[in-house]
Amino acid sequence: MTRCKNPKCREPLVQNRSGRPKQHCGKRCRDAAYRAGRAAAAPEAERYAHYTCRMAEDLARRTDALLRAAHTDDRAGGTPLHVLRLADEVDRGLRDLRAAAVQLARARKVRPSAIAEAMAITTDRLRSQWSPPAIERRMHRRFTLGGHDGEGPLAPPLGARLPCAPRRREDTAGGPGGPGAPPGQDPEARAVPLTRALATLHRASGRSLRDLARGTGVSASSVSRVLAGKRRPSWTLTRRLAEACQGDPADVLPLWRAANGLTAPPIAAPATPGTLREALRGLHLAARRPEPAAIRRASRDLLTAEEITGVLDGRRLPAWPTVDRFVHALGGRPETYLPLWHAARVTSLASPGPAIAGTARYPADAFG
């Protein structure tokens, strides 16, 4: 028996002998069901909202770089060309941001006429030039290539689900700090940087799967599944894999915590310059350890090779603009590293000297 589609009614409906089948008791229930449908968030709305925020943050950084370049006094003629390149990047960023906002409005069930009016275009042009498939392709290119010229972030951010990426039931993994990730975030996307980091260590070590299995106390098939991203390892197994590959477990701990959506560390302690260094080295490892020259290109030449080496070395606390550009070049979210940098700066001012490894809170979205 068909029932009224008004969620607050759900009374049985008596269908007419002819005509279209009834879906509501009357006009009041039909209007109530329509309002409830508009108020309910679409499943994709959260993804588009996250993408829109990332595009806005990226556009703000590029606009700031454009402003600094425009104020540079260079009579050799290089500055105007640099300004033109940055202006082109800002223009592309505006188009990406506009596309993301259009898709977010659609996911939140805004009328097409209202979207077209906000963009000062007709609904026909909105339908033809800003179609959902075209926007999805643009978003996918942005995440996989980091931009239309392929010189953007070296790795997609953790926690940012690629468009059309498959979903799976969220599982949990035990380890220091507590249970698995909170609902609402894609565990498959969160685990990508950890998988890349472990695979990078494995390739650098040159050891076979059987050697790693003997060193970690698990089967070779289990090691293979972890390195292929088909199994999320516990912290104990992650630590043993890092040690077996001659890696530093401190570098993969932030990635493991982010992969499991954990925000609280096993032991809360004040942040030090070493804490920030571990987080940045983990991000670098998740990006497959790109060379300083590749990071410099990804930063649009805003970073020098010496600055990149200093960030990875960690002997001295780098300036925040350097950290911001480094994280952005590797596809991370600089705003989540800012508290670590501030805490490390306070510690370094109180006791100047080389960085010391420490433990602090790593936000679950620090890597994307």
C-alpha positions, -999 to +999 in steps of 0.1 A: +000+000+000+013+034-009+018+059+019+020+097+019+055+109+013+053+136+039+076+121+066+054+135+094+022+119+079+028+086+062-009+078+061-021+052+036-033+067+003-064+057-016-055+059-053-079+072-080-090+048-107-073+070-134-046+096-137-013+099-121-008+080-088-012+101-056+019+107-035+005+130-008-027+133+011-032+168-001-016+202-008-005+207+028+014+173+029+029+180-005+043+214+006+056+199+039+073+171+020+089+196-004+102+218+024+116+187+042+134+176+011+150+211+005+161+212+042+177+178+041+214+179+031+223+160+000+248+132+005+274+150-017+269+184-001+296+178+024+321+168-002+314+199-024+316+221+007+350+208+016+362+212-020+348+248-021+368+257+011+400+242-003+396+262-036+389+294-017+420+288+005+441+281-026+428+312-043+437+333-013+473+321-013+477+327-050+462+361-048+486+369-019+515+357-041+502+379-069+501+410-046+537+404-034+549+399-070+532+431-081+550+451-054+584+437-062+607+463-077+624+446-106+635+467-136+650+437-155+615+428-168+611+395-150+584+408-126+558+415-152+561+380-166+558+365-132+528+387-125+512+375-157+518+338-148+503+343-113+473+362-127+466+333-150+467+309-120+443+332-101+420+332-131+420+294-132+414+293-095+384+316-098+369+292-124+375+262-102+360+280-072+330+291-092+324+255-105+326+242-069+301+267-056+277+259-084+278+222-076+275+229-039+244+251-045+229+222-066+236+197-039+218+220-014+188+221-038+191+258-047+169+266-077+188+268-111+172+302-117+187+315-084+222+301-093+220+316-128+210+350-114+239+350-089+263+343-118+246+369-141+240+343-168+209+326-182+197+292-170+204+278-205+240+288-202+242+274-167+228+241-180+252+239-210+285+254-197+282+244-160+267+209-163+273+185-134+295+161-154+317+189-166+322+202-131+330+167-118+357+163-145+371+197-135+372+187-098+388+154-107+415+170-127+422+195-099+427+168-073+446+143-095+468+169-113+468+197-088+458+221-115+454+223-153+491+225-159+500+195-138+523+214-115+501+217-085+502+196-052+523+165-055+497+144-036+460+147-030+451+158+005+442+133+031+405+134+040+395+149+006+376+123-013+382+124-050+351+130-071+332+098-079+355+078-055+338+047-042+327+045-006+330+015+017+319+007+052+341+023+077+362+000+099+383+007+129+419+001+139+433-001+174+464+016+184+476+044+207+451+070+213+417+052+210+393+037+185+389+044+148+379+075+129+347+094+135+318+089+110+314+112+081+349+110+067+360+085+040+385+061+056+398+050+022+408+085+013+423+092+047+445+061+045+461+070+011+490+091+025+499+064+051+499+037+023+521+059+002+545+065+030+549+028+038+553+020+001+580+047-002+599+032+028+596-003+013+610+007-021+638+026-005+648-003+017+650-028-012+637-056+011+614-083-001+580-090+013+592-121+030+620-102+048+594-077+060+571-105+071+599-120+092+608-086+107+572-077+116+558-111+127+530-112+101+525-131+069+539-118+036+503-116+022+494-093+051+523-070+044+514-070+007+478-060+015+490-031+038+514-018+011+487-020-015+463-001+006+439-030+010+443-033+048+447-006+074+474-016+098+474-012+135+500+012+150+521-018+162+523-032+127+529+003+112+558+009+136+573-025+129+571-019+091+588+015+094+616+001+116+620-029+092+625-005+063+650+016+083+625+044+086+616+066+116+583+056+132+579+092+144+575+103+108+546+079+101+528+084+134+510+116+122+500+098+091+487+068+110+467+090+134+452+110+105+443+077+087+423+066+117+408+101+123+424+104+157+429+139+172+443+131+207+479+117+211+487+088+234+507+112+257+499+149+255+530+170+258+540+205+248+549+209+211+585+215+202+603+223+170+609+186+166+571+180+168+566+203+138+595+186+120+579+152+124+546+164+110+563+180+080+585+150+074+555+128+075+538+149+049+569+148+028+570+110+031+534+107+021+542+127-010+567+100-020+598+120-009+599+144-038+633+162-045+637+198-034+636+208-070+602+193-075+589+209-043+602+243-055+584+239-089+552+229-070+555+261-049+557+282-081+593+291-072+582+307-040+605+284-020+643+280-024+662+248-022+678+260+010+644+267+026+631+233+016+662+216+030+659+236+062+623+225+067+631+188+063+662+191+084+644+207+113+674+220+131+659+255+133+623+266+133+615+280+098+594+311+093+557+306+090+555+317+053+581+290+045+561+264+063+529+276+047+543+273+012+560+239+019+527+224+032+507+238+003+532+225-023+528+190-009+490+191-009+485+196+028+464+221+048+486+248+062+461+261+087+462+228+106+500+232+110+498+267+124+491+257+160+521+234+159+543+262+145+531+287+172+537+261+200+572+253+186+580+290+183+571+296+220+593+267+230+622+278+208+621+313+222+621+300+257+650+276+251+669+283+219+688+255+204+684+225+180+650+209+176+641+181+199+616+154+189+584+156+208+547+146+208+517+169+203+483+168+189+480+161+152+447+172+137+430+144+117+428+167+087+464+179+089+473+161+057+444+173+035 
